[in-house]
Amino acid sequence: MPEGLKLDTPRLDDGAALWRIARDSQVLDLNSSYSYLLWCRDYATTSVVARDTAGEPAGFITGYLRPQQARTLFVWQVAVDHAHRGRGLAAAMLDGLVARTGEELGVEVMETTVTPDNAPSNRLFTSFAERHAAAVSRDVLLDADVFPESGHEPEVLYRIGPIPGLVRH
């Protein structure tokens, strides 16, 4: 964990900050501010926020349990505030979130989607699998032509797991 930062569970009042971090990333698909507020309320147990020394969000990961696969954590968005980039925060949040959900919710597998041009996210999830000695598969989940807007790249599904060493309840 980068010095001066700590992992925490998101709270409803973090929603606006998470929306701003996502907006300012200039790479994430920005959801409505309302959705970030609800995410902090309804999916806090499957999400994480990194806080600075003042308690303000410096980064976040939103995730949820797959409805038909309760031991699979789907990571929706990963974002780090510009001031905290380049310090390994995204990896620390991902490790912390998967460890916590493994222990508290029985998570054994992680999924996410990444577009082929998103080199930082491709590295983040590939290195996670390597660090945890977990198998990783990649398959196109959503082809570009299913999106209503033109120019959207395909979304490649990363399926990582089972993840060895997770404490399961």
Helices and strands as residue ranges (DSSP letters): E 6-8, G 12-14, H 15-25, H 33-42, G 44-46, E 48-51, E 57-66, E 69-80, G 82-84, H 89-105, E 109-114, H 119-131, E 136-142, G 144-146, E 155-160
